[in-house]
């Protein structure tokens, strides 16, 4: 065994629009932070990443730029993503003494070849030796503990930050899938627009996300909830506080949630009859942050007539799937989209 193979560690990444999660083979999840980077516009240097950078969103002076470089599950700002990943990978490699690791990255199933190449190149530039891509719904299914290689149908609905992925899986492959670029970020945007239109008040992304987490629901709650929200009055330009209820937020998110529901139904309609009967028996597995929206499981169950289960630790399913794939790479190699080596 040469020194390189001894020092090399395998790393799994869930490159999410909202959060980046990193796992090191045999160590579990070792990093979980928002997909935000703040950069000095004069020098191009990274000032902060993750939570520290997220707290700067909408609050920076003009020489500091806080950005979310991933949009709808893919790279929107190549340079900023490269800086963010380089920063994260160098920290991980330093801490775990990993030299030029092999990396598996979860990507949306609707990703284009150009977007795939951008992800691969970014990870290689950040210092990886080899890059493998795995489709997020497949990684989420593995991470949720679904036996993907059995000859029976399973369906996973992964509602992330940028995309909602729905996939029917059997015999270690995706039989039919759909991906829409409507998910957590879109719901935040819906809340911002609703408060602007109905209450004539401006709020930021961070506040909208807090409202979604506290009051977001797909169907009316048994007991209505409310919270105080601070924003800027659009008539006077002065700060203002309003009380907002869960029924208002349900109304705000209704259209996007209906589109998510529609993509689940369309995928079920395209499912071969034999697999459909398996799914009817086993039910639908929900993963991703959107699985935590109150009554999301009840709404999908009511509309499809099928049992719906929320995966354990739904936010971690994709990264856990990359970790399990790393542990059994030979057996699970067929689930990978590609392999790219450093030249």
Beta strands, then each sheet from edge to edge (+ up, - down):
strand 1: 10-15
strand 2: 19-24
strand 3: 28-34
strand 4: 37-40
strand 5: 46-49
strand 6: 64-67
strand 7: 70-71
strand 8: 74-75
strand 9: 102-107
strand 10: 130-135
strand 11: 154-159
strand 12: 164-170
strand 13: 173-180
strand 14: 201-202
strand 15: 226-233
strand 16: 239-245
strand 17: 284-287
strand 18: 308-310
strand 19: 336-341
sheet 1: 3+ 2- 1+ 9+ 10+ 19-
sheet 2: 5+ 4- 6+
sheet 3: 7+ 8-
sheet 4: 13+ 12- 11+ 17+ 18+
sheet 5: 14+ 15- 16+
end
